[in-house]
Amino acid sequence: MAKLSTEDLLGQFKEMSLVELSDFVKA
């Protein structure tokens, strides 16, 4: 398992947050 740097982790979290927010709004 590759270790993610804090920036990579935050970047993925932001992208997932946007997608999850989009799904949440649609729901």
Secondary structure as UniProt FT lines:
FT   HELIX           6..26
//
